[in-house]
Amino acid sequence: MKRSLSICLLMMGLALNVNAQFTDGTAATKASQESFTTPTEDWDELKFSIESNAFHMPDIEFADGDTYENIPVSASIAVKYLHNFAINKKKPIFLNTGFGIKWGMYDNKMERKIYEYTGIAREKLSLLTFEIPANIGYRFDMKNPDWKIFLYTGLYLRMHIMGKLEAEDASGYSEEANVFDKDEFYPTFEHFQCGWQLGCDFQYQQFVFGWSYGIDLNKIWIDTRVFTSALNVGYKF
């Protein structure tokens, strides 16, 4: 956890350092961009994402020796602001960073065998998360100037702002717990997560659409990691 968080903080520091250099050197940047073999300039993006989050949790073992692969899947929506800094004078290589916020929830109805084992017939988990990415990307300019392809990979740092779990039994009785409060839920969820991601964006004029995939490097809870795939649409300005 500490090691992966340190890696993410290092990437965030690099992103902020490059941001400062480009902000203070606007005139120099403009002059250098004119010497690019391919026209290259910074751009901003506003993105909207629909995500599928797979929680790979420890398998449940039954008394008869059977096991149950426990991978609940949640859906989430995210809004992100990103800035792409040109970092090479001759090639369209960019540093992609910014911030985003997302809200997700899974509503998991237990199978009868699981209910009999745990006493829980239904679980609902909701999470509100703040995220900072730091990616390196390469843009391919097509013969048709309206079309471009942007491939990127990098790290992200997530801070979970709020998390609530509701458990319900077969009779309909339910209880809620804050998953970050050890007095209500133990072991608690981790507030901070770091992970790596990769993605591909297709850019048509000012519009962006693409796909991304990410894997958490540290656990959110006990032996649980989150694998996230997302469909993204956005607008360049």
Disulfide bonds with the S-S distance in Angstrom:
Cys8-Cys194 1.60
